[in-house]
Amino acid sequence: MLDMLGVIGPMFLVIAVGFAAGFIPRFLAGQDHLNGFLFYFALPTFIYTAMVTAPNTAGFPLLSVAIVAVVTPLVSIALYYGSFLFGSRAREGAAATSLAGSFGNVGYFGIPVSISVLGPEAGLAAAIIHMMHNIIYLNGYPLVRSIVHSRREHSGTNPGGFGNLLRTQVAPILKRALLLNPVFIATGLALIVVFSPLELPTALNESVQLLGGTAVPLALFCVGLALHPAIQGVRSGGVPKRSIALGTLGKLIVLPVLTWLAVLPFYDQLGPIWAGTLVLIAAMPSSTTVYVFTKEYEGDGRLAASILIISTLACLLTLPLLAELLL
């Protein structure tokens, strides 16, 4: 376990540096610009480089996609309806608990942790699994919540019907999340390069690698910065502790355990790299995106912020334990 802390510990130190920098107004004010550079340039180039330079892991098992597509939504649904058991306040935050308890920091944290623990062979697996998590949540959550809110607002009326909803809300979300998403584009390009004889020119590849080299430290730094608005959101009012516990347990215990159980029968088909990456990424702490989403779609990001903070701190213990078990 101490060896694994040696691998993961430096990442948390960078997060701590980002958190400390958040006390300086100029860094906190520039958070949006840093996140913009990370999302549009650093992370896509890092993912592309990790995928195309990853040693051969015996192809791309479609079974890994099926496990993500089945297990993660099931956990999300279970957390949503499980919140109903803890009273009216927990029920009001069911959507936030569901999202924060199942959508992890798969890009900024999951990919570098997977590569650090399992080696460069995990680059391709981590990027594809990351893409699946993003497709499910970055598309699925806005779509579901938009439909729910639309039905509530227009209950008893028919403002254009389902066709209008598709045109005005669903189509823009899909366009933004897929066609205009640099991470999705970079992943698709990398898959073409990995599974075909095509290659980018050497000069372009070197430029991409230079940009990608900034992704991991910058991503962890941005996670530290993001803890400040999350903490402020928690301080601004009361948050049901049962919902925090439910979301944190769902993210750090339930999702990785169920993923591990789903992987076990198919371990031989998946192999150690894909199997290990599936479990590791499932065990990531809650994503900073959940705070933004719940504030946007639910009007209150405090519960998601609480789960984000607690799960990020708790994974200092859970991730080394899991990494030790995997190795």
C-alpha positions as CSV (number, residue, x, y, z in Angstrom):
1,M,0.0,0.0,0.0
2,L,2.9,2.4,0.7
3,D,4.2,1.8,-2.8
4,M,0.8,2.7,-4.2
5,L,0.7,5.9,-2.1
6,G,4.1,6.7,-3.7
7,V,2.5,6.5,-7.1
8,I,-0.8,8.3,-6.3
9,G,0.5,10.6,-3.6
10,P,2.3,13.1,-6.0
11,M,-1.0,13.6,-7.8
12,F,-2.7,14.6,-4.6
13,L,0.2,17.0,-3.9
14,V,-0.5,18.7,-7.2
15,I,-4.2,18.9,-6.3
16,A,-3.1,20.5,-2.9
17,V,-0.9,23.0,-4.8
18,G,-4.0,23.9,-6.9
19,F,-6.1,24.3,-3.8
20,A,-3.5,26.5,-2.2
21,A,-3.3,28.6,-5.4
22,G,-7.1,29.1,-5.1
23,F,-6.5,31.5,-2.2
24,I,-4.8,33.9,-4.6
25,P,-7.5,35.8,-6.5
26,R,-5.7,35.9,-9.9
27,F,-5.6,32.1,-10.1
28,L,-9.2,31.6,-9.0
29,A,-10.3,34.3,-11.5
30,G,-8.4,32.5,-14.3
31,Q,-10.0,29.2,-13.5
32,D,-12.3,29.3,-16.6
33,H,-9.4,30.0,-18.9
34,L,-7.3,27.2,-17.5
35,N,-10.2,24.8,-17.8
36,G,-10.8,26.0,-21.4
37,F,-7.2,25.3,-22.4
38,L,-7.3,21.9,-20.6
39,F,-10.6,20.9,-22.3
40,Y,-9.9,22.1,-25.8
41,F,-6.1,21.5,-26.1
42,A,-4.3,19.7,-23.4
43,L,-6.6,16.8,-22.5
44,P,-7.5,15.9,-26.2
45,T,-3.8,15.8,-27.2
46,F,-2.9,13.8,-24.0
47,I,-5.7,11.3,-24.8
48,Y,-4.6,11.0,-28.4
49,T,-0.9,10.5,-27.5
50,A,-1.8,8.0,-24.7
51,M,-3.9,5.9,-27.1
52,V,-1.5,5.9,-30.1
53,T,1.6,5.2,-28.1
54,A,0.1,2.6,-25.8
55,P,1.6,-0.9,-26.3
56,N,-0.6,-3.5,-27.9
57,T,-3.2,-4.8,-25.4
58,A,-4.7,-7.5,-27.7
59,G,-7.2,-5.2,-29.5
60,F,-10.3,-3.5,-28.3
61,P,-12.7,-5.8,-26.4
62,L,-16.2,-4.6,-27.0
63,L,-17.2,-6.3,-23.8
64,S,-15.5,-3.4,-21.9
65,V,-17.9,-1.0,-23.4
66,A,-20.9,-3.2,-22.5
67,I,-19.8,-3.4,-18.9
68,V,-19.6,0.4,-18.6
69,A,-22.9,0.9,-20.5
70,V,-24.7,-1.5,-18.1
71,V,-23.1,-1.1,-14.7
72,T,-22.8,2.7,-14.4
73,P,-26.4,3.6,-15.4
74,L,-27.7,0.9,-13.1
75,V,-25.8,2.4,-10.1
76,S,-27.0,5.8,-11.1
77,I,-30.6,4.7,-11.2
78,A,-30.2,2.8,-7.9
79,L,-28.8,5.9,-6.1
80,Y,-31.6,8.0,-7.5
81,Y,-34.4,5.8,-6.2
82,G,-32.4,4.9,-3.1
83,S,-32.5,8.6,-2.1
84,F,-36.2,8.3,-1.7
85,L,-35.7,6.1,1.4
86,F,-34.1,8.9,3.4
87,G,-36.8,11.5,3.6
88,S,-38.0,14.5,1.6
89,R,-34.7,16.5,1.7
90,A,-32.8,13.5,0.3
91,R,-35.5,13.0,-2.3
92,E,-35.1,16.6,-3.5
93,G,-31.4,15.9,-4.1
94,A,-31.9,12.5,-5.7
95,A,-30.7,13.7,-9.1
96,A,-27.5,15.2,-7.6
97,T,-26.8,12.2,-5.5
98,S,-27.3,9.9,-8.6
99,L,-24.9,11.9,-10.7
100,A,-22.2,12.6,-8.1
101,G,-22.3,9.0,-6.9
102,S,-21.7,7.5,-10.3
103,F,-19.9,9.9,-12.5
104,G,-16.2,10.1,-11.6
105,N,-13.3,12.2,-12.5
106,V,-12.5,9.9,-15.4
107,G,-10.5,12.3,-17.6
108,Y,-8.5,14.6,-15.4
109,F,-7.8,11.9,-12.8
110,G,-8.8,8.5,-14.1
111,I,-6.5,8.3,-17.1
112,P,-3.3,9.4,-15.4
113,V,-4.0,7.2,-12.4
114,S,-4.6,4.2,-14.6
115,I,-1.4,4.7,-16.5
116,S,0.6,5.3,-13.3
117,V,-0.7,2.1,-11.7
118,L,-1.0,-0.3,-14.7
119,G,1.6,1.2,-17.0
120,P,1.5,2.8,-20.4
121,E,-0.4,-0.3,-21.7
122,A,-3.5,1.2,-20.0
123,G,-3.5,4.3,-22.2
124,L,-5.8,3.0,-24.9
125,A,-8.1,1.2,-22.4
126,A,-8.4,4.3,-20.2
127,A,-9.2,6.6,-23.0
128,I,-11.9,4.5,-24.5
129,I,-13.5,3.8,-21.1
130,H,-13.3,7.5,-20.3
131,M,-15.1,8.2,-23.6
132,M,-17.9,5.8,-22.6
133,H,-18.4,7.4,-19.2
134,N,-18.5,10.9,-20.9
135,I,-21.0,9.7,-23.5
136,I,-23.3,8.4,-20.8
137,Y,-23.1,11.3,-18.4
138,L,-22.2,14.4,-20.5
139,N,-25.0,13.5,-22.9
140,G,-27.3,11.4,-20.8
141,Y,-27.7,13.7,-17.7
142,P,-28.5,16.9,-19.6
143,L,-30.9,15.0,-21.9
144,V,-32.8,13.3,-19.0
145,R,-33.0,16.4,-16.9
146,S,-34.0,18.6,-19.8
147,I,-36.9,16.2,-20.6
148,V,-37.9,16.0,-17.0
149,H,-37.9,19.8,-16.6
150,S,-39.8,20.2,-19.9
151,R,-42.5,17.8,-18.8
152,R,-42.9,19.6,-15.5
153,E,-43.1,23.0,-17.1
154,H,-45.6,22.0,-19.8
155,S,-47.7,19.6,-17.8
156,G,-51.1,19.5,-19.3
157,T,-50.1,21.4,-22.4
158,N,-48.5,20.4,-25.7
159,P,-46.0,23.1,-26.8
160,G,-44.8,21.4,-30.0
161,G,-44.7,17.9,-28.4
162,F,-41.8,15.5,-28.4
163,G,-40.6,16.7,-31.8
164,N,-40.1,20.2,-30.5
165,L,-38.2,18.9,-27.5
166,L,-35.9,16.9,-29.9
167,R,-35.2,19.9,-32.1
168,T,-34.8,22.6,-29.4
169,Q,-33.0,20.7,-26.6
170,V,-31.9,17.2,-27.5
171,A,-30.3,18.0,-30.8
172,P,-28.1,20.9,-29.5
173,I,-26.9,18.8,-26.6
174,L,-25.9,15.9,-28.9
175,K,-24.2,18.4,-31.3
176,R,-22.2,20.0,-28.5
177,A,-21.3,16.8,-26.8
178,L,-20.3,14.8,-29.9
179,L,-19.7,16.8,-33.0
180,L,-18.1,19.8,-31.3
181,N,-16.4,17.9,-28.4
182,P,-12.6,18.0,-28.8
183,V,-12.1,15.0,-26.5
184,F,-14.5,12.9,-28.6
185,I,-12.8,14.1,-31.8
186,A,-9.3,13.3,-30.5
187,T,-10.5,9.8,-29.3
188,G,-12.0,9.1,-32.7
189,L,-8.9,10.2,-34.5
190,A,-6.7,8.1,-32.2
191,L,-8.9,5.0,-32.8
192,I,-8.4,5.5,-36.6
193,V,-4.7,5.7,-36.2
194,V,-4.5,2.7,-33.8
195,F,-6.6,0.4,-35.9
196,S,-5.5,1.5,-39.4
197,P,-2.2,2.1,-41.2
198,L,-2.8,5.9,-41.2
199,E,-0.3,8.1,-39.3
200,L,0.0,11.8,-38.6
201,P,3.2,13.6,-39.9
202,T,6.1,13.4,-37.4
203,A,6.2,17.2,-36.8
204,L,2.5,17.2,-35.9
205,N,2.9,14.2,-33.7
206,E,5.7,15.9,-31.7
207,S,3.6,19.1,-31.3
208,V,0.6,17.0,-30.1
209,Q,2.9,15.3,-27.5
210,L,4.2,18.7,-26.3
211,L,0.7,19.9,-25.7
212,G,-0.4,16.6,-24.2
213,G,2.4,16.8,-21.7
214,T,0.7,19.7,-19.9
215,A,-2.5,17.8,-19.4
216,V,-1.9,15.8,-16.2
217,P,-0.4,18.5,-14.0
218,L,-2.8,21.1,-15.2
219,A,-5.8,18.8,-14.8
220,L,-4.8,18.0,-11.2
221,F,-4.1,21.7,-10.5
222,C,-7.6,22.6,-11.8
223,V,-9.2,19.9,-9.6
224,G,-7.6,21.7,-6.6
225,L,-8.9,25.0,-7.8
226,A,-12.4,23.6,-8.3
227,L,-12.6,22.6,-4.6
228,H,-12.9,26.3,-3.6
229,P,-16.3,26.9,-5.2
230,A,-17.4,23.5,-4.1
231,I,-16.5,24.3,-0.4
232,Q,-18.2,27.7,-0.7
233,G,-21.3,26.0,-2.0
234,V,-21.3,23.6,1.0
235,R,-20.8,26.5,3.5
236,S,-23.7,28.5,2.1
237,G,-26.3,26.2,3.6
238,G,-27.2,22.8,5.0
239,V,-26.9,19.6,3.0
240,P,-28.4,16.3,4.1
241,K,-25.7,14.1,5.5
242,R,-27.4,10.9,4.5
243,S,-27.3,12.0,0.8
244,I,-23.6,12.8,1.1
245,A,-22.9,9.4,2.6
246,L,-25.0,7.6,0.0
247,G,-23.4,9.4,-2.9
248,T,-19.9,8.9,-1.6
249,L,-20.4,5.2,-0.8
250,G,-22.0,4.7,-4.3
251,K,-19.0,6.3,-6.0
252,L,-16.1,4.8,-4.0
253,I,-17.5,1.4,-3.0
254,V,-20.7,0.3,-4.9
255,L,-19.7,1.3,-8.4
256,P,-16.1,-0.2,-8.3
257,V,-17.3,-3.4,-6.5
258,L,-20.1,-4.0,-9.0
259,T,-17.7,-3.3,-11.9
260,W,-15.3,-5.8,-10.4
261,L,-18.1,-8.4,-10.1
262,A,-19.1,-7.7,-13.8
263,V,-15.4,-8.1,-14.9
264,L,-14.7,-11.4,-13.0
265,P,-16.6,-13.8,-15.3
266,F,-15.0,-12.2,-18.4
267,Y,-11.5,-11.7,-17.1
268,D,-9.9,-14.0,-19.6
269,Q,-11.5,-12.2,-22.5
270,L,-10.6,-8.8,-21.2
271,G,-7.1,-9.4,-19.9
272,P,-5.5,-7.7,-16.9
273,I,-5.1,-4.2,-18.5
274,W,-8.6,-3.8,-19.6
275,A,-10.1,-5.4,-16.5
276,G,-7.9,-3.4,-14.1
277,T,-8.6,-0.1,-16.0
278,L,-12.4,-0.7,-15.8
279,V,-12.2,-1.2,-12.0
280,L,-9.8,1.7,-11.4
281,I,-11.8,4.2,-13.4
282,A,-15.0,3.1,-11.7
283,A,-13.3,3.9,-8.4
284,M,-12.4,7.6,-9.2
285,P,-13.8,10.3,-6.9
286,S,-16.7,12.3,-8.1
287,S,-16.2,14.6,-11.1
288,T,-15.9,18.4,-10.9
289,T,-18.4,18.4,-13.7
290,V,-21.2,17.2,-11.4
291,Y,-21.0,20.5,-9.4
292,V,-21.5,22.5,-12.6
293,F,-24.3,20.2,-13.9
294,T,-26.3,20.1,-10.7
295,K,-26.0,23.9,-10.3
296,E,-27.2,24.3,-13.9
297,Y,-30.0,21.7,-14.0
298,E,-31.1,21.5,-10.3
299,G,-30.5,25.0,-9.2
300,D,-28.3,23.9,-6.3
301,G,-24.8,22.5,-6.4
302,R,-24.1,22.1,-2.7
303,L,-24.9,18.4,-2.4
304,A,-22.8,17.5,-5.4
305,A,-20.0,19.7,-4.1
306,S,-20.1,17.9,-0.7
307,I,-19.9,14.5,-2.4
308,L,-17.1,15.8,-4.6
309,I,-15.0,17.0,-1.6
310,I,-15.6,13.9,0.6
311,S,-15.0,11.4,-2.2
312,T,-11.8,13.2,-3.3
313,L,-10.4,13.1,0.2
314,A,-11.6,9.5,0.9
315,C,-9.9,8.2,-2.2
316,L,-6.5,8.9,-0.6
317,L,-7.3,5.7,1.2
318,T,-9.5,3.8,-1.2
319,L,-7.4,4.2,-4.3
320,P,-4.1,2.8,-2.8
321,L,-6.0,-0.1,-1.4
322,L,-7.6,-0.9,-4.7
323,A,-4.3,-0.4,-6.6
324,E,-2.6,-2.8,-4.2
325,L,-5.4,-5.4,-4.8
326,L,-5.1,-5.0,-8.6
327,L,-1.4,-5.5,-8.6
